[in-house]
Amino acid sequence: MKKLSKDHTINHFSPDLKSVMTVDLNEQFMVETHDCYGGQVKDEDTLRGNIDRSILNLATGPIFINGLKKGDVVKLNIDNIELGSYGIMMTDHGLGVLGNTIQTASTKLLPVQDGRVKFTENLSMPVKPMIGVIGLATAQDKIHTASPGSHGGNMDTTDIKPGNALYLPVFQDGGLLAMGDLHATMGDGELDGTGVEIDGLVTLTASKIEGLSLTNPIVESSDAFFFIASAKTLDEAIELASQNTVDYLEAALDVSYDIAYRLLSACCDIRISQVVNPLVTVRVKVPKTLLEQL
């Protein structure tokens, strides 16, 4: 199985990325990733103000996927995530939704053992591995890996996890895939500005979806599809995700726009992915039971 090491990274998604590895459609491969701090945090004396912020959210890649052409849709099956031995959580003044209440910066290294993250001597939580940053080369703009968009990027969406699949529109031949910013666990919203940041190894498989046109990312789980959108404000992101969902339901179910709009409200859920990146990200959950009537 091919494996790309974390020695090959980018900090921007752009139209002119140059690949460092090539894989075929339906070929399983592995990608080694840094934590979001680029391996700079080795102890709790290292504070957020001490690190080189230019290498935050590095993404390993780019990977050229043979058989993908501009205008295609790629399906990325997240087959497995192996986590490192410890996670990192930093706090600092201004970081997260309550950042103004934090006066003193601090860093915690959190052991990850036996499928749990240890927060204190008496408190631990089960791991819920996920990918924070995953995306393809963009259509036109150069976008930092810390930002999300139609290409993917820093969506920080908890459903991008093992067992699920991510669908992305392809803007350049080969897709040019890159990923990083794994989390051992994170709640929806990423409210203090970070998940349990960790390095690791992702195993995945890429396939091409015929006959589908896509403008924004979609995640598929065992029981639902999640329509993802990012924008400057929550209102704008919710409107965009809702519009994408209604357009899909109208076409997939062969119903009128107003019926699709009613179904959006009657059957679907809005969920916040993150509110701490340059753009905020939301997703609309569409249960597969709705589509089983096709």
VOBA-1610 file (N, C-alpha, C; in pm, whole numbers, padded with zeros to 5 digits, always signed):
BEGIN
Met+00084-00119+00000Met+00000+00000+00000Met+00088+00125+00000Lys+00055+00219-00087Lys+00132+00343-00092Lys+00106+00426+00034Lys+00211+00496+00079Lys+00201+00579+00198Lys+00276+00708+00174Leu+00210+00821+00198Leu+00274+00952+00185Leu+00310+01003+00323Ser+00438+01036+00343Ser+00483+01083+00473Ser+00450+01230+00493Lys+00453+01271+00618Lys+00422+01411+00651Lys+00538+01505+00621Asp+00642+01454+00553Asp+00749+01542+00505Asp+00701+01625+00387His+00589+01586+00326His+00537+01657+00208His+00409+01728+00247Thr+00416+01860+00259Thr+00299+01935+00307Thr+00278+02062+00225Ile+00155+02113+00234Ile+00121+02243+00179Ile+00053+02325+00287Asn+00053+02458+00272Asn-00027+02542+00361Asn-00130+02626+00286His-00143+02599+00155His-00249+02661+00075His-00302+02560-00026Phe-00433+02563-00049Phe-00492+02495-00163Phe-00499+02597-00277Ser-00456+02557-00396Ser-00452+02650-00509Ser-00468+02572-00640Pro-00488+02642-00752Pro-00505+02572-00881Pro-00376+02509-00933Asp-00260+02556-00887Asp-00133+02514-00946Asp-00051+02422-00855Leu-00118+02343-00772Leu-00046+02248-00686Leu+00027+02144-00771Lys+00142+02100-00721Lys+00223+01998-00788Lys+00221+01871-00704Ser+00184+01760-00763Ser+00166+01636-00687Ser+00300+01578-00642Val+00295+01508-00528Val+00414+01440-00475Val+00392+01289-00468Met+00270+01244-00498Met+00239+01101-00505Met+00119+01083-00597Thr+00114+00969-00664Thr+00002+00937-00753Thr-00061+00806-00709Val-00195+00803-00706Val-00268+00680-00677Val-00374+00661-00785Asp-00424+00539-00795Asp-00530+00509-00889Asp-00666+00512-00820Leu-00769+00529-00899Leu-00905+00515-00845Leu-00921+00375-00788Asn-00990+00369-00674Asn-01019+00243-00603Asn-00895+00176-00544Glu-00785+00249-00537Glu-00664+00199-00472Glu-00658+00253-00330Gln-00644+00166-00232Gln-00632+00211-00094Gln-00492+00265-00069Phe-00483+00377+00003Phe-00352+00438+00032Phe-00355+00502+00169Met-00236+00542+00218Met-00223+00596+00352Met-00156+00733+00347Val-00197+00820+00438Val-00143+00956+00447Val-00107+00985+00592Glu+00020+01016+00617Glu+00067+01052+00750Glu+00050+01203+00768Thr-00001+01245+00883Thr-00029+01387+00903Thr+00036+01441+01031His+00069+01569+01028His+00109+01643+01148His-00015+01675+01232Asp+00006+01710+01359Asp-00099+01782+01431Asp-00107+01923+01373Cys-00208+01998+01412Cys-00230+02129+01349Cys-00118+02228+01378Tyr-00033+02197+01476Tyr+00078+02286+01511Tyr+00208+02247+01440Gly+00201+02149+01353Gly+00319+02111+01276Gly+00427+02045+01359Gly+00390+01980+01469Gly+00488+01912+01552Gly+00570+02002+01642Gln+00526+02128+01657Gln+00605+02225+01735Gln+00587+02209+01887Val+00477+02145+01929Val+00443+02142+02072Val+00484+02007+02130Lys+00593+02007+02207Lys+00646+01885+02268Lys+00627+01882+02419Asp+00593+01996+02479Asp+00576+02003+02624Asp+00476+02113+02657Glu+00437+02119+02784Glu+00334+02215+02825Glu+00390+02353+02852Asp+00521+02369+02839Asp+00581+02502+02850Asp+00571+02580+02719Thr+00540+02511+02611Thr+00524+02576+02481Thr+00383+02634+02472Leu+00373+02765+02466Leu+00244+02833+02460Leu+00214+02876+02317Arg+00088+02909+02295Arg+00045+02944+02159Arg+00124+03062+02104Gly+00159+03155+02189Gly+00235+03271+02144Gly+00378+03241+02107Asn+00427+03121+02140Asn+00566+03085+02114Asn+00586+03010+01982Ile+00478+02971+01916Ile+00493+02885+01800Ile+00492+02966+01670Asp+00545+02905+01567Asp+00548+02965+01434Asp+00411+02946+01370Arg+00334+03051+01361Arg+00196+03041+01313Arg+00190+03020+01160Ser+00302+03040+01092Ser+00301+03023+00946Ser+00289+02877+00905Ile+00314+02784+00998Ile+00302+02642+00964Ile+00185+02575+01037Leu+00088+02653+01080Leu-00033+02595+01137Leu-00117+02529+01028Asn-00184+02421+01062Asn-00278+02352+00972Asn-00211+02304+00843Leu-00088+02253+00854Leu-00025+02193+00737Leu-00106+02073+00690Ala-00115+02056+00559Ala-00186+01942+00501Ala-00088+01859+00419Thr-00087+01729+00442Thr+00002+01640+00369Thr-00051+01616+00229Gly+00037+01633+00129Gly-00001+01616-00010Gly+00083+01709-00097Pro+00040+01736-00220Pro-00082+01690-00286Pro-00067+01551-00350Ile-00179+01482-00363Ile-00184+01349-00421Ile-00267+01355-00550Phe-00206+01311-00659Phe-00275+01307-00789Phe-00350+01174-00799Ile-00478+01181-00830Ile-00562+01061-00841Ile-00589+01036-00989Asn-00525+00931-01042Asn-00542+00897-01183Asn-00688+00875-01217Gly-00730+00930-01330Gly-00867+00909-01376Gly-00963+01018-01338Leu-00920+01109-01251Leu-01007+01223-01216Leu-00982+01339-01311Lys-01090+01397-01360Lys-01081+01512-01448Lys-01158+01630-01389Lys-01120+01747-01428Lys-01192+01868-01388Lys-01340+01853-01420Gly-01426+01881-01322Gly-01569+01867-01339Gly-01626+01738-01283Asp-01537+01644-01247Asp-01582+01518-01186Asp-01619+01539-01039Val-01671+01434-00978Val-01695+01428-00834Val-01618+01308-00780Val-01537+01331-00677Val-01463+01223-00615Val-01528+01184-00483Lys-01530+01054-00456Lys-01577+01002-00328Lys-01457+00947-00253Leu-01433+01000-00134Leu-01320+00959-00051Leu-01372+00879+00067Asn-01354+00750+00063Asn-01391+00664+00176Asn-01284+00673+00283Ile-01324+00716+00404Ile-01231+00722+00517Ile-01229+00583+00580Asp-01129+00505+00547Asp-01126+00366+00590Asp-01077+00350+00734Asn-00981+00432+00775Asn-00927+00418+00911Asn-00847+00542+00947Ile-00840+00570+01078Ile-00752+00675+01131Ile-00677+00617+01250Glu-00545+00615+01242Glu-00461+00576+01355Glu-00409+00704+01421Leu-00429+00715+01551Leu-00392+00837+01623Leu-00255+00825+01687Gly-00189+00941+01707Gly-00065+00946+01781Gly-00087+00918+01929Ser+00020+00929+02008Ser+00015+00889+02149Ser-00037+00998+02242Tyr-00041+01123+02195Tyr-00094+01230+02280Tyr-00157+01339+02194Gly-00259+01402+02252Gly-00322+01516+02189Gly-00282+01645+02256Ile-00314+01755+02191Ile-00274+01888+02239Ile-00397+01978+02242Met-00414+02050+02352Met-00513+02157+02356Met-00450+02281+02416Met-00455+02389+02341Met-00402+02518+02385Met-00517+02615+02411Thr-00502+02697+02512Thr-00592+02810+02530Thr-00509+02938+02532Asp-00572+03046+02494Asp-00504+03175+02492Asp-00611+03284+02489His-00573+03402+02528His-00666+03514+02524His-00716+03536+02381Gly-00847+03542+02366Gly-00906+03566+02235Gly-00935+03442+02154Leu-00893+03325+02201Leu-00911+03203+02124Leu-01044+03137+02159Gly-01128+03115+02059Gly-01257+03051+02081Gly-01365+03150+02119Val-01485+03098+02142Val-01600+03185+02164Val-01596+03257+02299Leu-01522+03203+02395Leu-01507+03268+02526Leu-01364+03314+02548Gly-01293+03338+02439Gly-01151+03373+02449Gly-01122+03497+02530Asn-01218+03589+02535Asn-01194+03711+02612Asn-01194+03687+02763Thr-01243+03570+02805Thr-01240+03538+02948Thr-01109+03472+02990Ile-01027+03433+02892Ile-00898+03368+02920Ile-00791+03475+02929Gln-00730+03488+03045Gln-00628+03589+03065Gln-00487+03533+03054Thr-00470+03404+03083Thr-00337+03343+03082Thr-00334+03224+02989Ala-00242+03223+02895Ala-00230+03113+02801Ala-00181+02987+02872Ser-00226+02873+02825Ser-00181+02746+02881Ser-00188+02637+02775Thr-00112+02531+02798Thr-00106+02418+02706Thr-00122+02289+02786Lys-00202+02197+02733Lys-00216+02066+02795Lys-00184+01958+02691Leu-00096+01865+02731Leu-00073+01745+02653Leu-00158+01634+02712Leu-00240+01572+02630Leu-00340+01477+02678Leu-00307+01337+02626Pro-00269+01244+02714Pro-00237+01108+02669Pro-00356+01042+02600Val-00327+00970+02493Val-00428+00893+02421Val-00389+00746+02432Gln-00466+00673+02511Gln-00434+00533+02538Gln-00562+00451+02545Asp-00555+00329+02492Asp-00667+00235+02502Asp-00799+00297+02456Gly-00791+00377+02351Gly-00912+00434+02294Gly-00974+00547+02372Arg-00896+00608+02462Arg-00950+00718+02542Arg-00849+00833+02548Val-00902+00954+02565Val-00821+01073+02587Val-00828+01108+02735Lys-00711+01116+02799Lys-00707+01143+02942Lys-00693+01293+02966Phe-00797+01355+03026Phe-00795+01499+03052Phe-00736+01529+03190Thr-00772+01450+03290Thr-00718+01462+03424Thr-00697+01320+03478Glu-00649+01310+03600Glu-00629+01178+03661Glu-00758+01098+03667Asn-00870+01167+03684Asn-00998+01098+03704Asn-01096+01116+03590Leu-01056+01186+03483Leu-01150+01219+03377Leu-01090+01186+03241Ser-01159+01098+03168Ser-01116+01067+03032Ser-01239+01054+02943Met-01216+01065+02814Met-01325+01056+02716Met-01286+00960+02606Pro-01382+00888+02546Pro-01348+00801+02434Pro-01303+00881+02313Val-01208+00826+02237Val-01164+00894+02116Val-01275+00890+02011Lys-01282+00993+01931Lys-01371+01000+01815Lys-01290+01060+01701Pro-01202+00981+01641Pro-01109+01035+01541Pro-01182+01099+01424Met-01128+01210+01375Met-01185+01282+01261Met-01075+01360+01191Ile-01105+01400+01068Ile-01012+01481+00989Ile-01062+01625+00987Gly-00977+01718+01032Gly-01015+01859+01031Gly-00998+01924+00896Val-00884+01897+00830Val-00852+01958+00701Val-00841+01849+00595Ile-00923+01858+00493Ile-00912+01767+00378Ile-00973+01838+00257Gly-00899+01841+00146Gly-00950+01913+00031Gly-00871+01887-00095Leu-00915+01953-00201Leu-00855+01940-00333Leu-00806+02077-00381Ala-00731+02074-00491Ala-00691+02199-00555Ala-00814+02282-00589Thr-00801+02413-00575Thr-00914+02503-00597Thr-00932+02536-00746Ala-01044+02600-00777Ala-01072+02639-00915Ala-00987+02758-00957Gln-00979+02860-00871Gln-00907+02982-00907Gln-00825+03038-00792Asp-00883+03046-00674Asp-00822+03119-00564Asp-00717+03035-00491Lys-00624+03105-00428Lys-00528+03044-00337Lys-00584+03059-00196Ile-00616+02946-00132Ile-00687+02948-00004Ile-00603+02876+00101His-00580+02942+00214His-00499+02884+00321His-00566+02756+00373Thr-00483+02663+00415Thr-00538+02537+00467Thr-00616+02556+00597Ala-00606+02673+00660Ala-00685+02701+00780Ala-00829+02741+00747Ser-00860+02760+00618Ser-00993+02805+00577Ser-01068+02694+00504Pro-01201+02692+00518Pro-01283+02597+00442Pro-01339+02662+00316Gly-01398+02579+00230Gly-01462+02631+00110Gly-01521+02519+00028Ser-01557+02549-00095Ser-01617+02449-00182Ser-01520+02336-00215His-01390+02363-00203His-01287+02263-00229His-01266+02168-00112Gly-01330+02197+00001Gly-01306+02124+00126Gly-01229+02212+00222Gly-01105+02174+00253Gly-01022+02254+00342Gly-01054+02229+00488Asn-01043+02336+00568Asn-01055+02324+00714Asn-01202+02327+00756Met-01274+02222+00722Met-01418+02215+00752Met-01444+02178+00897Asp-01348+02112+00964Asp-01364+02074+01105Asp-01504+02016+01131Thr-01539+01917+01052Thr-01671+01855+01059Thr-01657+01716+01117Thr-01722+01692+01230Thr-01699+01568+01305Thr-01742+01443+01230Asp-01825+01459+01126Asp-01869+01343+01049Asp-01767+01297+00946Ile-01657+01370+00929Ile-01549+01325+00840Ile-01461+01232+00921Lys-01501+01109+00929Lys-01445+01013+01024Lys-01446+00873+00964Pro-01379+00778+01027Pro-01376+00642+00973Pro-01516+00584+00956Gly-01535+00516+00843Gly-01664+00457+00811Gly-01752+00544+00725Asn-01719+00673+00716Asn-01796+00766+00635Asn-01721+00799+00507Ala-01788+00868+00416Ala-01728+00908+00289Ala-01750+01057+00265Leu-01651+01120+00204Leu-01658+01262+00170Leu-01662+01275+00018Tyr-01760+01351-00031Tyr-01771+01380-00174Tyr-01724+01523-00198Leu-01637+01542-00297Leu-01585+01675-00329Leu-01592+01700-00479Pro-01624+01824-00519Pro-01614+01860-00661Pro-01467+01871-00700Val-01435+01825-00821Val-01297+01827-00871Val-01279+01949-00960Phe-01186+02035-00923Phe-01164+02158-00997Phe-01041+02152-01088Gln-00952+02054-01065Gln-00832+02037-01147Gln-00812+01888-01175Asp-00756+01856-01290Asp-00729+01716-01323Asp-00647+01650-01212Gly-00687+01529-01175Gly-00616+01456-01070Gly-00661+01491-00930Gly-00744+01596-00916Gly-00795+01636-00785Gly-00695+01707-00699Leu-00575+01647-00681Leu-00468+01701-00598Leu-00514+01715-00453Leu-00522+01602-00389Leu-00575+01585-00254Leu-00469+01611-00148Ala-00509+01678-00040Ala-00420+01697+00076Ala-00505+01697+00202Met-00444+01658+00315Met-00521+01650+00440Met-00429+01664+00561Gly-00491+01697+00675Gly-00418+01709+00801Gly-00512+01750+00913Asp-00455+01804+01021Asp-00535+01857+01132Asp-00630+01752+01189Leu-00576+01634+01223Leu-00659+01532+01285Leu-00698+01572+01426His-00811+01521+01471His-00855+01540+01610His-00883+01405+01672Ala-00836+01386+01796Ala-00871+01264+01869Ala-01017+01268+01911Thr-01066+01386+01940Thr-01208+01409+01963Thr-01233+01560+01954Met-01356+01596+01919Met-01394+01738+01910Met-01545+01745+01912Gly-01600+01843+01979Gly-01743+01866+01977Gly-01782+01957+01862Asp-01906+01947+01817Asp-01954+02038+01713Asp-01935+02183+01758Gly-01881+02263+01668Gly-01855+02403+01695Gly-01709+02433+01721Glu-01635+02336+01779Glu-01494+02356+01818Glu-01483+02485+01902Leu-01561+02490+02010Leu-01595+02616+02074Leu-01478+02688+02141Asp-01375+02616+02189Asp-01264+02690+02249Asp-01153+02716+02147Gly-01181+02686+02020Gly-01085+02716+01914Gly-01002+02597+01871Thr-01008+02485+01944Thr-00932+02367+01905Thr-01009+02241+01938Gly-00978+02134+01866Gly-01014+02001+01911Gly-00898+01946+01990Val-00900+01816+02019Val-00781+01751+02075Val-00689+01724+01957Glu-00601+01819+01932Glu-00516+01818+01813Glu-00413+01706+01822Ile-00392+01633+01711Ile-00308+01513+01719Ile-00255+01479+01579Asp-00141+01412+01577Asp-00090+01360+01451Asp-00146+01220+01429Gly-00121+01162+01312Gly-00174+01030+01289Gly-00157+00983+01146Leu-00229+00877+01114Leu-00218+00812+00985Leu-00359+00779+00934Val-00392+00831+00816Val-00524+00812+00757Val-00514+00712+00643Thr-00605+00614+00641Thr-00617+00520+00530Thr-00747+00550+00456Leu-00740+00563+00325Leu-00859+00598+00249Leu-00853+00543+00108Thr-00967+00550+00040Thr-00982+00501-00096Thr-01063+00603-00174Ala-01018+00636-00295Ala-01087+00733-00379Ala-01156+00663-00495Ser-01279+00706-00523Ser-01351+00657-00640Ser-01420+00774-00708Lys-01460+00754-00832Lys-01526+00861-00908Lys-01675+00832-00918Ile-01756+00935-00895Ile-01901+00921-00902Ile-01949+00976-01036Glu-02008+00890-01116Glu-02056+00931-01248Glu-02194+00995-01236Gly-02219+01093-01321Gly-02351+01150-01333Gly-02393+01241-01220Leu-02298+01287-01139Leu-02331+01376-01027Leu-02257+01508-01045Ser-02329+01617-01029Ser-02269+01750-01030Ser-02273+01805-00888Leu-02162+01866-00846Leu-02150+01908-00706Leu-02084+02044-00699Thr-02135+02130-00609Thr-02074+02262-00590Thr-02010+02276-00453Asn-02052+02193-00357Asn-01998+02199-00222Asn-01985+02057-00167Pro-01904+02039-00062Pro-01881+01904-00010Pro-02007+01841+00050Ile-02011+01708+00040Ile-02115+01627+00104Ile-02047+01513+00178Val-02095+01481+00297Val-02048+01364+00371Val-02160+01262+00375Glu-02124+01135+00358Glu-02221+01026+00369Glu-02186+00938+00488Ser-02284+00913+00575Ser-02271+00817+00683Ser-02361+00698+00654Ser-02372+00607+00748Ser-02456+00489+00726Ser-02604+00524+00714Asp-02645+00636+00772Asp-02787+00667+00776Asp-02824+00805+00723Ala-02726+00881+00670Ala-02758+01018+00630Ala-02656+01072+00531Phe-02698+01180+00462Phe-02608+01265+00386Phe-02603+01401+00455Phe-02484+01463+00457Phe-02465+01593+00520Phe-02416+01691+00414Phe-02495+01796+00392Phe-02461+01898+00293Phe-02386+02011+00364Ile-02259+02029+00329Ile-02169+02121+00400Ile-02158+02253+00326Ala-02157+02362+00401Ala-02135+02494+00342Ala-02060+02582+00441Ser-01977+02670+00387Ser-01900+02765+00469Ser-01921+02906+00418Ala-01923+03001+00512Ala-01944+03141+00475Ala-01893+03230+00588Lys-01903+03361+00568Lys-01852+03455+00668Lys-01935+03454+00796Thr-02065+03431+00782Thr-02152+03431+00899Thr-02233+03302+00903Leu-02285+03271+01022Leu-02370+03153+01036Leu-02494+03163+00948Asp-02555+03281+00945Asp-02675+03298+00863Asp-02647+03267+00717Glu-02534+03317+00667Glu-02500+03294+00526Glu-02470+03147+00501Ala-02399+03083+00594Ala-02364+02942+00577Ala-02490+02854+00581Ile-02581+02885+00674Ile-02706+02808+00684Ile-02789+02825+00557Glu-02797+02945+00505Glu-02873+02968+00383Glu-02814+02889+00267Leu-02680+02890+00253Leu-02615+02820+00144Leu-02634+02669+00154Ala-02615+02614+00274Ala-02633+02470+00293Ala-02778+02430+00268Ser-02871+02514+00314Ser-03013+02485+00294Ser-03049+02488+00146Gln-02996+02587+00074Gln-03025+02597-00069Gln-02972+02475-00144Asn-02849+02434-00111Asn-02792+02316-00175Asn-02877+02192-00149Thr-02926+02180-00026Thr-03006+02064+00012Thr-03140+02064-00061Val-03208+02178-00064Val-03338+02186-00132Val-03322+02156-00281Asp-03219+02210-00342Asp-03195+02183-00484Asp-03176+02033-00508Tyr-03103+01968-00419Tyr-03081+01825-00432Tyr-03212+01747-00415Leu-03289+01780-00311Leu-03413+01707-00286Leu-03513+01724-00400Glu-03519+01845-00453Glu-03611+01871-00563Glu-03580+01779-00681Ala-03450+01765-00714Ala-03411+01682-00828Ala-03419+01533-00795Ala-03368+01494-00676Ala-03360+01352-00642Ala-03497+01290-00622Leu-03589+01365-00562Leu-03722+01312-00532Leu-03824+01345-00640Asp-03781+01428-00737Asp-03871+01470-00846Asp-03998+01534-00789Val-03975+01633-00702Val-04086+01706-00642Val-04068+01854-00671Ser-04171+01932-00643Ser-04162+02075-00664Ser-04070+02139-00561Tyr-04029+02261-00592Tyr-03940+02333-00501Tyr-04004+02351-00364Asp-04133+02384-00361Asp-04196+02411-00232Asp-04209+02283-00149Ile-04228+02167-00213Ile-04229+02041-00139Ile-04090+02012-00083Ala-03987+02033-00165Ala-03850+02012-00117Ala-03818+02103+00000Tyr-03865+02226-00005Tyr-03843+02322+00103Tyr-03914+02276+00231Arg-04035+02225+00216Arg-04107+02172+00333Arg-04034+02052+00393Leu-03982+01963+00306Leu-03908+01847+00354Leu-03782+01889+00430Leu-03719+01995+00383Leu-03601+02047+00454Leu-03634+02077+00600Ser-03749+02136+00622Ser-03789+02174+00757Ser-03848+02058+00836Ala-03916+01967+00768Ala-03985+01858+00837Ala-03893+01742+00874Cys-03787+01720+00792Cys-03708+01597+00806Cys-03559+01619+00830Cys-03509+01737+00804Cys-03363+01759+00805Cys-03321+01842+00925Asp-03195+01827+00962Asp-03139+01898+01078Asp-03023+01987+01035Ile-03016+02106+01094Ile-02899+02191+01075Ile-02802+02167+01189Arg-02674+02148+01157Arg-02572+02126+01258Arg-02455+02219+01232Ile-02399+02270+01338Ile-02284+02358+01327Ile-02157+02273+01333Ser-02070+02290+01235Ser-01943+02218+01235Ser-01838+02295+01314Gln-01816+02423+01278Gln-01719+02503+01351Gln-01752+02650+01334Val-01718+02729+01439Val-01744+02873+01435Val-01617+02953+01466Val-01498+02892+01446Val-01374+02956+01492Val-01271+02975+01381Asn-01302+02932+01259Asn-01209+02949+01148Asn-01240+03079+01073Pro-01158+03117+00974Pro-01188+03241+00900Pro-01328+03244+00841Leu-01379+03128+00798Leu-01520+03114+00761Leu-01583+03010+00853Val-01710+03027+00888Val-01778+02928+00970Val-01837+02820+00879Thr-01858+02702+00935Thr-01905+02587+00857Thr-02024+02522+00924Val-02126+02490+00844Val-02244+02419+00893Val-02271+02302+00799Arg-02364+02215+00841Arg-02406+02105+00754Arg-02554+02076+00779Val-02623+02037+00675Val-02762+01994+00685Val-02765+01842+00673Lys-02826+01778+00773Lys-02837+01632+00773Lys-02967+01590+00704Val-02952+01507+00600Val-03066+01452+00529Val-03071+01302+00557Pro-03172+01253+00628Pro-03178+01110+00659Pro-03200+01026+00535Lys-03133+00913+00528Lys-03150+00826+00410Lys-03290+00770+00402Thr-03361+00764+00513Thr-03501+00714+00509Thr-03587+00802+00419Leu-03553+00930+00408Leu-03627+01017+00318Leu-03606+00976+00173Leu-03483+00936+00140Leu-03450+00903+00002Leu-03488+00760-00035Glu-03517+00677+00065Glu-03552+00538+00037Glu-03687+00527-00033Gln-03763+00636-00040Gln-03890+00635-00110Gln-03874+00647-00261Leu-03750+00666-00306Leu-03725+00676-00450Leu-03760+00545-00519
//
